[in-house]
């Protein structure tokens, strides 16, 4: 994938321009070579965009870009080694106790050898780049303007999430599906309705329309939705269905035990099951599952969505529902809705409408293609831009099985360069993978895919967040769901296919049948691979930067990868079960991201890991880990740290001053009594998110509030010995807290005073499962920025504070399982009448969601103006008011999503 070129050019130029590198280059006598390298690289950067656009029709240019990529990767690795040496020297100066560990490296003889080797590498890279630059002049490439870097202030937010009522052209299809779902099955308990159509046509959308229709909801006793994709594994499908009954899954049960549970679960129930995105062509596998599903009562239905007509024939029990393309009229309606900023603009730009009609016709009725191109043209009024979309050569490419790929390729071509590699990198994860924003941002950061912002107040995490929102707005990501400290999203299958096609040669998704390309940089192991075969094949790989194990692999394979690939930026060993991690991990000086979460076997991490001075993300969610590695303070680049340990204290001596830390999770530490020993504190001046969860012995945070001025999100869950009243800090210091969640603190009686210092910033406050929480402070109305207030299962809380009407920005108030407080609110409900969304209930959220209210005049109520609503509220009963507000906020505020 030649797209790598531009991104690495920018990164290498940024490395060359750093002050620290300039200082060490002078001391090591390589400054002249680095300056020449910078000049040559700047000249190449000026034409690389034109080269990438022309490579599809010029094989020589494509080869040239590949050679450039190889040299750039070498340059990046060498310059990154310079950075490592600087960090190593900084650690030595900061911590005297480490001097013995590294002093041998800085001996005069060794230092001279290192300098000579580095100088030799730099000279070789400069000569290779000079040769590539000379060839460049034979291509007659045009110089292009540089992309502007994204700024938070310059970014205009555009979103195009489509609500169900805005779906165009599927009303008749929906009615047909509802009719099929509610008609009797001919001579069988369970009927199967396959919905067939090409990718991106809206099969899943149609299934959802039927699944959520009120008539269908009331007709079936039980509804279940399972995403199948390529993996039609019987045990996995059974467990996915059973989750609707028991929630958490015990992975130790046998297949026979699971099938018994499934049959008992479905027995005598009229159910609806959606099997979404089925690819399985093995009829025997389907029959095996179908036999287990036949225990439902008469009238049960299964909807199957698939691109494959053979799958539909194998699984269907009646007629197949072939989903047709949208009409040109419906496509145009969808296009106009998404492409024009205001509907009036279409009348002002008749020429754009004509061009749009031609673009829509080329989409051939595929709704995903229409929305993709419409979002790309959103609010643009330059006719030339619209014509470029219409006339792009990608339209002329011969279409294959995945007919929409050329259309999605066009959308990809329109992405800014900084987003292209970020998008393609996601191909390493399996289809239907649920991304978390915080994780993906750290992964992108580890590979240097995030551009430094021109805004000094904007950190790399903010830049990554912008990238994700940009890809969401362009429909490359979808199904975004907000959580307390991040949000989740997925990638449409077709975009995943597109990313795989672009990444070919650059990344390899390893299966049992895989072979590697010599230039592969990213490896993802999707299933159990042959360790010996992979080890043999890996010998031809020299520049691997990513290893992701999606499934547990042999210890020998893991060790082989660690010892073989010296330029790794990321290792993901999530869910592994080995007991010993090789100490050779400490030699991976380029490593930025290391995930060992879910390994419940390992007890110790080798101390050599603390040599990883470049490491930014370390995830040690390992419940049997006895202690943190000694010298963790030496990991001075850490920005994201997850800790699970059996220690009683996270010692100051071990932790040191992790000034770079932005996110800290401390979870499942059963023995933890204090964060830091004695009166010493951890310097967390840049920390933005702190989560402490499931630490039942913790009695004190031992945090100095004055060192948490950057903290924005604080989540404390299930710490039964903690009361939050002993934390220190300056009374005059303002804090930046935006979200505070406190759950499962039975010793908490009142909110801590230091919270008052976030009066200008706090937007969300949740208190739950705090049985001795008795009162809100009088200063609560001082939280003028508060938008969401949630109270759950605080039985001793009797009233809201006086002056709550002063919380003018409060838009959501949720109170559940607080009987006395709810009764008080009902008696004096005018106090909270100014809050648009209120939910009062005696049941927990999961129980409340089962309650079905009659809509009646309630639906009409929400279509009235706010003044009309106020008048209605004056005469409405409190019970009706509760029902209204409950409908408006079914999602609620609760449900902490953290490490469990």
C-alpha positions in Angstrom: 0.0 0.0 0.0 1.8 3.1 -1.2 -0.5 5.3 0.8 2.1 4.9 3.6 4.5 7.2 1.8 3.0 10.6 2.6 2.3 9.8 6.3 5.8 8.6 7.0 7.3 11.5 5.0 5.5 13.9 7.4 6.5 11.9 10.5 10.2 11.6 9.5 10.3 15.3 8.7 8.8 16.0 12.1 11.4 13.8 13.7 14.2 15.6 11.8 12.9 18.9 13.0 12.8 18.1 16.7 15.2 20.2 18.8 16.4 17.2 20.8 17.4 15.3 17.7 19.3 18.4 16.4 21.2 18.6 19.6 22.3 14.9 19.7 23.0 14.9 15.9 25.6 17.7 16.4 27.1 15.8 19.3 27.3 12.6 17.3 28.6 14.2 14.1 25.6 13.4 11.8 23.9 16.8 11.6 25.1 17.4 8.0 23.7 14.1 6.8 20.4 14.7 8.6 20.1 18.2 7.0 20.7 16.8 3.5 18.1 14.0 4.3 15.6 16.7 5.3 16.1 18.7 2.1 15.7 15.7 -0.1 12.6 14.5 1.8 11.0 17.9 1.5 11.4 17.8 -2.3 9.8 14.3 -2.5 6.9 15.3 -0.2 6.0 18.1 -2.7 5.2 15.6 -5.4 4.1 12.5 -3.5 0.3 13.3 -3.7 0.5 13.5 -7.5 2.5 10.3 -7.6 -0.2 8.5 -5.5 -3.0 9.6 -7.8 -1.1 8.5 -10.9 0.2 5.1 -9.7 -2.8 3.2 -10.8 -2.0 3.8 -14.4 1.9 3.7 -14.2 3.5 0.6 -12.9 7.0 2.2 -12.7 5.5 4.9 -10.4 4.0 2.2 -8.2 7.3 0.5 -7.9 9.0 3.8 -7.1 6.5 4.5 -4.3 7.1 1.0 -2.9 10.9 1.6 -2.8 10.3 5.0 -1.2 8.2 3.4 1.5 11.0 0.9 2.3 13.6 3.6 2.8 11.2 5.8 4.8 10.5 2.9 7.2 14.2 2.5 7.7 14.6 6.2 8.3 11.7 6.2 10.8 13.3 3.3 12.7 16.7 4.9 12.9 15.4 8.2 14.0 13.2 6.5 16.5 16.3 4.8 17.9 17.8 8.3 18.4 14.7 9.2 20.4 15.1 6.1 22.5 18.7 6.9 23.3 17.6 10.4 24.5 14.9 8.9 26.7 17.3 6.4 28.1 19.7 9.2 29.0 16.8 11.2 30.6 15.9 8.2 32.8 19.5 7.9 33.9 19.7 11.5 35.0 16.3 11.5 36.7 16.6 8.3 38.7 20.0 7.7 40.2 19.1 4.1 41.2 19.1 3.2 37.5 22.6 4.5 36.8 24.1 1.1 37.3 21.7 -0.5 34.9 22.6 1.7 32.0 26.1 3.0 32.8 27.8 0.3 30.7 26.1 1.6 27.6 27.5 5.0 28.2 31.0 3.8 28.7 33.4 5.6 26.2 34.1 2.5 24.1 30.4 1.5 23.7 29.3 5.1 23.1 31.8 5.4 20.2 30.6 2.1 18.7 27.0 3.2 18.9 27.7 6.6 17.4 29.7 4.9 14.5 26.8 2.5 13.8 24.2 5.2 13.9 26.2 7.4 11.6 26.7 4.5 9.2 22.9 3.9 9.1 22.1 7.6 8.5 24.6 7.7 5.6 23.1 4.6 4.0 19.5 6.0 4.2 20.7 9.4 2.8 22.3 7.7 -0.2 19.3 5.5 -0.8 17.0 8.5 -0.7 19.2 10.4 -3.1 18.9 7.6 -5.6 15.1 7.6 -5.3 15.0 11.4 -5.6 17.0 11.2 -8.9 14.4 8.7 -10.3 11.6 11.0 -9.2 12.5 13.6 -11.9 11.7 11.1 -14.7 8.0 11.0 -13.8 7.2 14.7 -14.5 5.2 14.9 -11.2 3.4 18.1 -10.2 4.0 19.7 -6.9 0.9 19.9 -4.7 -0.1 22.1 -1.8 0.3 20.7 1.6 -2.7 19.6 3.6 -3.6 21.9 6.5 -3.5 20.1 9.8 -6.8 19.7 11.6 -7.5 22.2 14.3 -10.4 21.9 16.8 -11.4 25.5 16.0 -11.3 25.0 12.2 -13.2 21.7 12.2 -16.8 22.1 11.2 -18.8 19.2 12.7 -21.1 17.4 10.3 -23.1 14.3 11.2 -25.6 12.3 9.3 -26.9 9.5 11.5 -30.3 8.4 10.0 -33.1 7.9 12.4 -35.6 5.1 11.6 -38.3 7.6 10.6 -35.8 9.1 8.1 -35.1 5.9 6.2 -36.2 6.4 2.6 -38.0 4.0 0.3 -38.5 0.9 2.6 -42.0 1.4 3.9 -43.5 -1.2 1.6 -40.7 -3.6 2.3 -41.2 -3.1 6.1 -44.9 -3.9 5.8 -44.1 -7.0 3.8 -41.7 -8.3 6.4 -44.1 -7.5 9.3 -46.8 -9.4 7.4 -44.5 -12.4 6.9 -43.5 -12.4 10.5 -47.1 -12.5 11.8 -48.6 -15.0 9.4 -48.9 -18.7 10.5 -46.2 -21.2 9.7 -47.4 -23.9 7.3 -47.0 -27.2 9.1 -44.0 -26.2 11.3 -43.2 -24.5 14.5 -40.5 -22.2 13.2 -40.6 -20.3 9.9 -37.4 -18.9 8.3 -37.5 -15.7 6.2 -34.3 -15.0 4.3 -33.7 -11.4 3.1 -31.3 -11.5 0.2 -29.5 -8.7 -1.5 -26.1 -7.3 -2.4 -24.0 -5.6 0.2 -25.0 -2.1 1.2 -28.6 -2.5 0.0 -30.2 -2.3 3.5 -30.9 -5.9 4.4 -29.9 -5.3 8.1 -31.8 -2.0 8.1 -35.0 -3.8 6.9 -34.6 -6.5 9.5 -34.3 -3.9 12.2 -37.4 -2.1 10.9 -39.4 -5.3 11.3 -37.7 -6.3 14.5 -38.6 -3.0 16.3 -42.1 -2.6 14.9 -44.7 -2.2 17.7 -46.9 -5.0 16.2 -44.0 -7.4 16.1 -42.8 -6.5 19.6 -46.2 -7.3 21.1 -46.7 -10.5 18.9 -43.5 -12.3 20.1 -42.8 -13.3 23.7 -39.0 -13.2 23.0 -36.8 -11.3 20.5 -33.1 -12.0 19.9 -30.6 -10.6 17.5 -27.3 -12.4 16.6 -24.7 -11.2 14.1 -23.3 -14.3 12.4 -20.8 -13.1 9.7 -18.4 -15.7 8.4 -18.1 -17.7 11.6 -21.0 -20.0 11.6 -19.8 -21.9 14.7 -22.6 -23.8 16.5 -21.4 -23.2 20.1 -20.8 -19.5 19.5 -24.3 -19.0 18.0 -25.9 -20.9 20.9 -24.1 -18.8 23.5 -25.0 -15.6 21.7 -28.7 -16.6 21.9 -28.4 -17.8 25.5 -27.0 -14.4 26.5 -30.5 -13.0 26.2 -31.5 -15.3 29.1 -28.5 -15.4 31.4 -26.3 -12.4 30.4 -22.8 -13.5 31.3 -21.5 -16.7 29.8 -19.6 -19.6 31.4 -17.1 -20.6 28.8 -16.3 -23.9 30.5 -19.6 -25.6 29.6 -19.6 -28.3 26.9 -21.5 -28.1 23.7 -24.0 -30.6 25.0 -24.7 -28.5 28.1 -25.2 -25.4 25.9 -27.7 -27.2 23.6 -29.7 -28.3 26.6 -29.8 -24.7 27.9 -30.9 -23.4 24.5 -33.8 -25.9 24.2 -35.0 -25.1 27.7 -34.7 -21.4 27.1 -36.8 -21.5 23.9 -39.3 -24.2 25.0 -42.9 -23.2 24.4 -42.0 -19.6 23.7 -43.0 -17.7 20.5 -39.8 -16.1 19.6 -38.2 -14.0 16.8 -34.6 -14.6 16.0 -32.6 -12.5 13.6 -29.4 -14.1 12.2 -27.7 -11.2 10.5 -25.1 -11.4 7.7 -24.9 -15.2 7.2 -22.3 -16.6 4.8 -22.4 -20.3 5.7 -23.0 -22.6 2.7 -22.7 -25.8 4.6 -26.3 -27.2 4.9 -25.3 -29.7 7.6 -24.2 -26.9 10.0 -27.5 -25.1 9.4 -29.6 -28.3 10.0 -27.7 -28.9 13.3 -28.6 -25.4 14.6 -32.2 -25.5 13.2 -32.9 -28.7 15.0 -32.1 -27.0 18.3 -34.3 -24.0 17.4 -37.4 -26.0 16.6 -38.5 -26.1 20.3 -40.3 -22.8 20.2 -44.0 -22.5 20.1 -46.0 -22.3 16.8 -45.6 -19.0 15.1 -41.9 -18.5 15.9 -39.8 -16.9 13.2 -36.2 -16.6 12.1 -35.1 -13.7 9.8 -31.8 -14.4 7.9 -30.0 -11.6 6.1 -27.4 -12.7 3.5 -25.8 -11.5 0.3 -25.7 -15.1 -0.9 -28.7 -16.7 -2.7 -27.4 -20.2 -2.0 -27.4 -19.5 1.8 -31.1 -18.3 1.5 -32.0 -21.5 -0.4 -30.4 -23.7 2.3 -32.0 -21.9 5.2 -35.4 -20.7 4.0 -38.6 -22.5 4.7 -40.7 -20.5 2.3 -40.3 -17.8 -0.3 -37.1 -15.8 -0.3 -37.5 -12.1 0.2 -35.2 -10.5 -2.5 -34.6 -6.9 -1.5 -34.6 -4.7 -4.5 -32.6 -1.6 -5.1 -34.1 1.7 -4.2 -35.9 3.6 -7.0 -34.1 6.5 -8.5 -36.6 8.8 -7.0 -36.0 7.4 -3.5 -32.2 7.5 -4.0 -32.5 11.2 -5.1 -34.6 12.0 -2.0 -31.9 10.4 0.2 -29.1 12.1 -1.6 -30.7 15.6 -1.3 -31.4 15.1 2.4 -27.8 14.2 3.1 -25.9 16.3 0.6 -27.5 19.8 1.1 -26.8 21.6 4.3 -30.2 23.2 4.2 -33.1 22.0 2.0 -33.4 25.5 0.5 -30.0 25.1 -1.0 -31.1 22.7 -3.6 -33.4 25.4 -5.1 -30.5 27.8 -5.2 -28.2 25.4 -7.0 -30.1 23.7 -9.9 -26.9 22.8 -11.6 -25.8 20.8 -8.6 -29.1 19.0 -8.6 -28.5 18.0 -12.2 -25.0 16.7 -11.4 -26.4 15.0 -8.3 -28.9 13.1 -10.5 -26.1 11.7 -12.6 -24.2 10.7 -9.5 -27.3 9.0 -8.0 -27.8 7.1 -11.3 -24.3 5.7 -11.0 -25.1 4.4 -7.5 -27.6 2.0 -9.1 -30.0 2.0 -6.2 -27.5 1.1 -3.5 -28.4 3.2 -0.4 -25.0 2.9 1.2 -23.3 4.2 -2.0 -25.8 7.1 -2.1 -25.2 8.1 1.5 -21.4 7.7 1.1 -21.2 10.2 -1.8 -23.8 12.5 -0.4 -21.9 12.8 2.9 -18.7 13.5 0.9 -20.4 16.4 -0.9 -22.3 17.7 2.1 -22.5 21.5 2.1 -20.1 21.8 -0.9 -21.3 24.2 -3.6 -18.4 24.2 -6.0 -19.6 22.6 -9.3 -16.1 21.4 -10.1 -16.0 19.3 -6.9 -19.3 17.7 -7.8 -18.1 17.0 -11.4 -14.9 15.5 -10.1 -17.0 13.0 -8.1 -19.2 12.3 -11.1 -16.3 11.9 -13.6 -13.8 10.1 -11.4 -12.1 7.2 -13.3 -13.0 4.9 -10.5 -16.5 4.8 -11.9 -15.2 3.1 -15.0 -13.4 0.2 -13.2 -14.9 -3.2 -13.8 -17.0 -4.3 -10.9 -16.6 -7.7 -9.3 -18.4 -9.6 -6.6 -18.3 -6.6 -4.2 -19.9 -4.3 -6.7 -19.9 -1.3 -4.4 -16.1 -1.3 -3.8 -15.3 1.1 -6.6 -17.8 3.5 -5.2 -16.4 3.2 -1.7 -12.9 3.5 -3.2 -13.9 6.8 -4.6 -14.9 7.9 -1.1 -11.6 6.7 0.2 -9.7 8.6 -2.4 -11.4 11.8 -1.2 -10.1 11.3 2.4 -7.4 13.6 3.6 -4.0 11.8 3.7 -3.9 11.7 7.4 -7.1 9.7 7.6 -6.3 7.1 4.9 -3.9 5.0 6.9 -6.0 5.4 10.1 -8.9 3.9 8.2 -6.9 1.1 6.5 -5.3 0.1 9.8 -8.8 -1.0 11.0 -8.7 -3.9 8.5 -6.6 -5.8 11.0 -9.6 -6.3 13.2 -12.4 -8.8 12.3 -15.7 -7.8 10.8 -18.3 -6.6 13.2 -15.5 -5.7 15.7 -16.7 -3.2 18.3 -14.1 -0.5 18.4 -13.6 1.7 21.5 -12.5 5.2 20.8 -9.9 5.3 23.6 -8.3 2.0 22.4 -8.2 2.9 18.7 -6.7 6.3 19.4 -3.9 4.8 21.5 -3.2 2.3 18.6 -3.1 5.0 16.0 -0.8 7.0 18.3 1.5 4.0 18.7 2.1 4.0 14.9 2.6 7.7 14.6 -0.6 8.1 12.6 -1.8 11.2 14.5 -0.6 14.6 13.3 0.6 17.0 16.0 -1.9 19.8 16.2 -1.1 23.5 15.6 -3.3 24.2 18.7 -1.0 24.0 21.8 -4.0 23.1 23.9 -5.0 20.1 21.7 -3.3 16.9 22.7 -2.8 13.8 20.5 -5.8 12.2 22.2 -8.0 15.1 21.0 -6.6 14.8 17.5 -7.4 11.1 17.4 -10.9 11.9 18.6 -11.3 14.3 15.7 -10.2 11.6 13.3 -12.8 9.2 14.5 -15.6 11.8 14.4 -14.5 12.7 10.8 -14.6 9.0 9.8 -18.0 8.7 11.5 -19.3 11.7 9.6 -18.1 10.2 6.3 -19.9 6.9 7.1 -16.6 4.9 7.3 -17.6 4.1 10.9 -21.2 3.6 12.1 -23.4 2.6 15.0 -21.7 5.0 17.5 -22.8 4.6 21.1 -21.7 7.0 23.8 -20.3 5.6 27.1 -19.1 7.6 30.1 -15.5 7.9 29.2 -15.5 6.9 25.5 -17.8 5.7 22.7 -18.0 2.5 20.7 -18.6 2.1 17.0 -18.3 -0.4 14.2 -17.2 -0.5 10.5 -19.6 -1.6 7.8 -18.6 -4.9 6.2 -18.2 -3.3 2.8 -15.8 -0.7 4.2 -13.9 -3.5 5.9 -13.6 -5.2 2.5 -12.4 -2.0 1.0 -9.8 -1.5 3.8 -8.6 -5.1 3.2 -8.2 -4.5 -0.6 -6.2 -1.3 0.0 -4.0 -2.8 2.7 -3.0 -5.8 0.6 0.7 -6.3 0.8 1.0 -3.9 3.8 -1.0 -6.0 6.3 -1.7 -9.7 6.6 -4.6 -11.3 8.4 -3.1 -14.6 9.3 -5.1 -17.8 9.1 -4.0 -21.4 8.8 -3.7 -21.0 5.0 -2.0 -17.6 5.0 1.3 -16.7 3.3 3.1 -13.5 4.0 4.4 -10.8 1.7 7.9 -9.7 2.4 6.9 -6.1 2.8 4.1 -6.8 5.4 4.2 -4.4 8.4 1.0 -5.4 10.2 0.1 -8.9 11.3 -3.2 -10.0 12.8 -3.8 -13.6 13.8 -7.5 -14.4 13.4 -7.4 -18.0 14.4 -4.9 -20.6 15.8 -2.0 -20.6 13.4 0.7 -23.2 12.9 3.5 -21.8 15.1 6.3 -23.6 13.3 5.0 -22.5 9.8 4.6 -18.9 10.9 8.0 -18.9 12.4 9.5 -20.1 9.2 7.5 -17.6 7.1 8.4 -14.8 9.4 12.1 -15.1 8.5 11.4 -13.2 5.4 9.8 -10.3 7.3 12.1 -7.6 8.6 9.9 -4.6 9.3 6.8 -5.8 11.2 5.4 -3.1 13.4 2.1 -4.7 14.6 1.2 -8.0 16.0 -2.4 -8.6 17.1 -3.5 -12.0 18.4 -7.3 -12.2 18.1 -7.2 -15.7 19.5 -4.8 -17.4 21.9 -1.6 -18.7 20.3 1.2 -21.0 21.5 3.8 -19.6 23.8 6.5 -20.5 21.2 4.8 -18.4 18.5 4.5 -15.4 20.9 8.2 -15.7 21.9 9.3 -16.2 18.3 7.5 -13.0 17.3 8.9 -11.0 20.2 12.5 -12.2 19.4 12.2 -11.8 15.6 10.5 -8.5 15.1 12.6 -5.8 16.6 10.7 -2.8 15.2 7.4 -3.6 16.8 5.2 -0.6 17.8 2.3 -2.7 19.1 1.8 -6.1 20.6 -1.8 -7.2 21.5 -1.8 -10.4 23.6 -5.3 -9.9 24.9 -6.9 -13.1 26.3 -3.6 -15.1 26.4 -3.0 -17.7 29.1 0.7 -18.2 29.3 2.4 -18.1 32.7 5.7 -16.5 31.8 6.4 -13.6 29.5 9.9 -13.6 27.9 12.3 -11.1 29.3 13.3 -10.3 25.7 10.3 -8.1 25.6 12.6 -5.5 27.1 14.6 -5.3 23.9 11.7 -3.9 21.9 12.9 -0.3 22.2 10.3 1.0 19.6 7.3 -0.5 21.3 4.5 1.9 22.1 1.5 -0.3 22.9 1.4 -3.5 24.9 -1.9 -5.2 25.9 -1.8 -8.2 28.2 -5.4 -7.9 29.5 -7.4 -11.0 30.3 -4.4 -13.2 31.1 -5.4 -14.7 34.4 -2.4 -17.1 34.5 0.6 -14.8 34.6 1.8 -13.8 38.1 4.9 -11.6 37.3 5.9 -9.3 34.5 9.7 -9.3 33.8 11.4 -6.2 35.1 13.0 -5.8 31.7 9.7 -4.3 30.4 10.7 -1.1 32.2 13.4 -0.5 29.6 10.6 0.4 27.2 11.0 4.1 27.5 8.9 4.7 24.4 5.9 2.7 25.7 2.7 4.8 25.7 0.0 2.3 26.5 0.4 -0.5 29.0 -2.6 -2.7 29.8 -2.0 -5.1 32.7 -5.5 -6.3 33.5 -4.3 -9.6 34.9 -6.1 -10.7 38.0 -3.4 -12.9 39.4 -0.6 -10.4 38.9 1.3 -10.4 42.2 3.1 -7.0 41.7 3.9 -4.4 39.2 7.4 -4.7 37.6 10.1 -2.9 39.5 11.2 0.3 37.8 7.9 1.1 36.2 8.8 4.8 36.9 11.4 4.5 34.0 8.5 4.2 31.5 8.4 7.9 31.2 6.3 8.0 28.0 3.3 6.2 29.4 0.0 7.9 28.6 -2.5 5.1 29.1 -2.1 2.7 32.0 -4.4 -0.2 33.2 -3.4 -1.9 36.4 -4.7 -5.0 38.2 -2.5 -6.2 41.0 -2.6 -8.1 44.3 -0.4 -5.6 46.0 -1.6 -3.7 49.1 -0.1 -0.5 48.0 1.1 0.8 44.6 4.4 2.1 46.0 5.7 5.6 45.3 9.2 4.1 44.8 7.9 1.9 42.1 5.6 4.3 40.3 7.6 7.5 40.4 6.5 10.6 38.5 4.5 9.5 35.4 4.1 13.0 34.1 2.9 11.9 30.7 0.0 9.8 32.0 -3.4 10.9 30.6 -5.6 7.8 31.4 -5.3 5.6 34.5 -7.4 2.6 35.3 -7.0 0.7 38.5 -9.4 -2.3 38.6 -10.0 -5.6 40.4 -7.2 -5.0 42.9 -8.7 -7.1 45.7 -5.9 -6.4 48.3 -5.3 -2.8 47.5 -5.6 -0.6 50.6 -3.9 2.6 49.4 -2.6 3.8 46.1 0.7 5.0 47.5 2.6 4.3 50.6 2.8 6.9 53.5 2.2 10.5 52.6 3.9 10.4 49.2 1.9 11.1 46.1 2.0 10.3 42.4 2.5 13.3 40.2 -0.5 13.2 37.9 -0.5 16.8 36.5 -1.6 15.7 33.0 -4.1 13.0 34.0 -7.5 13.4 32.3 -9.3 10.2 33.1 -9.1 8.2 36.4 -11.1 5.1 37.0 -10.9 3.0 40.2 -13.2 -0.1 40.2 -13.7 -3.2 42.2 -11.1 -2.5 44.9 -13.0 -3.7 48.0 -10.1 -3.0 50.5 -9.2 0.5 49.3 -9.5 3.0 52.2 -7.8 6.0 50.7 -6.9 7.4 47.3 -3.9 9.2 48.7 -4.3 11.7 45.9 -3.3 15.4 46.2 -6.2 17.2 44.4 -3.9 20.1 43.5 -2.0 17.7 41.2 -5.3 16.7 39.4 -6.0 20.1 37.7 -6.3 18.4 34.3 -8.6 15.6 35.5 -11.9 15.6 33.4 -13.4 12.2 34.2 -13.4 10.4 37.6 -15.1 7.1 38.0 -15.1 5.2 41.3 -17.0 1.9 41.4 -17.4 -0.8 44.1 -14.9 0.3 46.7 -16.8 -0.5 49.9 -14.2 0.9 52.3 -13.7 4.3 50.6 -15.5 7.5 51.7 -13.6 10.1 49.6 -13.4 12.5 52.6 -9.7 12.3 53.3 -8.3 13.5 50.0 -6.1 16.6 50.1 -5.8 19.8 48.1 -5.8 23.5 48.0 -9.2 25.1 48.7 -8.7 27.9 46.2 -7.7 25.7 43.3 -10.2 25.3 40.4 -10.6 21.8 38.9 -11.6 20.8 35.4 -13.8 17.8 36.2 -16.6 17.2 33.6 -17.9 13.8 34.6 -18.1 12.2 38.1 -19.5 8.7 38.7 -19.6 7.2 42.2 -21.2 3.8 42.6 -20.9 1.1 45.3 -19.4 3.2 48.1 -21.5 2.3 51.1 -19.4 4.5 53.4 -20.0 7.6 51.4 -22.3 10.0 53.3 -21.9 13.3 51.5 -20.1 14.5 48.4 -16.5 15.7 49.0 -15.9 19.4 49.3 -13.3 19.5 46.6 -16.0 18.8 44.0 -17.2 22.3 44.5 -14.1 23.5 42.7 -15.5 22.0 39.5 -18.5 24.3 39.6 -17.8 25.8 36.2 -17.0 22.5 34.4 -18.9 19.6 35.9 -21.6 18.4 33.4 -22.5 14.9 34.6 -22.9 13.6 38.2 -24.0 10.1 39.1 -24.3 8.6 42.6 -25.5 5.0 43.0 -25.5 2.1 45.4 -24.4 4.3 48.2 -26.6 3.1 51.0 -25.5 5.6 53.6 -25.5 8.6 51.3 -27.8 11.0 53.2 -27.7 14.4 51.6 -26.6 16.6 48.8 -24.5 19.6 49.9 -26.2 23.0 49.9 -23.7 24.1 47.3 -25.0 21.7 44.7 -26.9 24.4 42.9 -23.5 26.2 42.4 -22.7 23.5 39.7 -23.9 25.8 37.0 -22.7 23.6 34.1 -24.4 20.4 35.4 -26.5 18.8 32.6 -27.1 15.3 33.9 -27.8 14.2 37.4 -28.4 10.5 38.2 -29.3 9.0 41.6 -29.8 5.2 42.0 -30.4 3.0 45.1 -29.5 5.6 47.8 -32.3 4.7 50.2 -31.3 7.3 52.9 -31.4 10.2 50.6 -34.6 12.0 51.5 -34.6 15.2 49.4 -33.0 17.2 46.7 -31.2 20.4 47.9 -33.0 23.7 48.0 -32.4 25.9 45.0 -32.2 23.0 42.5 -34.2 25.2 40.2 -30.9 27.2 39.8 -29.4 24.3 37.8 -30.7 25.9 34.6 -28.6 23.7 32.3 -29.9 20.5 33.8 -31.5 18.5 31.0 -31.7 15.0 32.5 -32.7 13.9 36.0 -32.9 10.1 36.7 -33.9 8.9 40.2 -34.4 5.2 40.7 -34.7 2.9 43.8 -34.9 5.9 46.2 -38.4 5.5 47.5 -38.4 8.4 50.0 -36.7 10.8 47.6 -39.2 9.8 44.8 -42.1 10.4 47.1 -40.8 13.8 48.0 -40.3 14.7 44.3 -43.9 13.7 43.6 -45.1 15.9 46.4 -43.1 18.9 45.2 -42.6 18.1 41.6 -42.6 21.8 40.5 -39.1 22.0 41.7 -38.0 19.8 38.9 -40.5 20.8 36.3 -37.8 22.8 34.5 -35.9 19.7 33.6 -36.8 18.5 30.1 -36.1 14.8 30.8 -37.0 13.3 34.2 -37.3 9.6 35.1 -38.6 8.6 38.5 -38.9 4.8 39.2 -38.9 2.2 41.9 -37.2 -0.3 39.7 -33.7 -0.5 38.3 -33.0 0.5 34.7 -33.0 -3.0 33.3 -36.5 -3.6 34.9 -37.8 -0.2 33.8 -36.8 -0.9 30.2 -39.3 -3.8 30.2 -42.2 -1.4 31.1 -44.3 -0.5 28.0 -46.3 2.7 28.2 -49.2 3.5 26.1 -48.3 6.4 23.8 -51.7 8.0 23.2 -51.4 11.8 23.6 -47.9 11.4 24.8 -46.5 11.3 21.3 -48.4 14.4 20.4 -47.0 16.1 23.5 -43.4 15.8 22.2 -44.4 17.5 18.9 -45.6 20.6 20.6 -43.6 23.7 21.4 -41.9 24.1 24.7 -44.4 26.7 25.9 -47.2 24.4 25.0 -45.5 21.6 26.9 -45.3 23.8 30.0 -49.0 24.5 29.9 -49.7 20.8 29.5 -47.4 20.0 32.4 -49.4 22.3 34.7 -52.5 20.1 34.3 -50.8 16.7 33.8 -50.7 14.1 36.5 -47.3 13.2 37.8 -47.7 9.6 36.6 -48.3 10.8 33.0 -45.4 13.1 33.3 -43.2 10.2 34.3 -44.3 8.2 31.4 -43.6 11.0 29.0 -40.1 11.6 30.3 -39.4 7.9 30.4 -40.1 7.6 26.7 -37.8 10.5 26.0 -34.9 9.0 27.8 -35.0 5.2 27.5 -31.3 5.0 27.3 -31.0 6.4 30.8 -27.7 7.6 32.3 -26.6 4.5 34.1 -24.4 1.5 33.2 -20.7 2.0 33.8 -18.7 0.6 31.0 -15.3 -0.1 32.3 -13.0 -3.0 33.1 -14.9 -5.9 34.6 
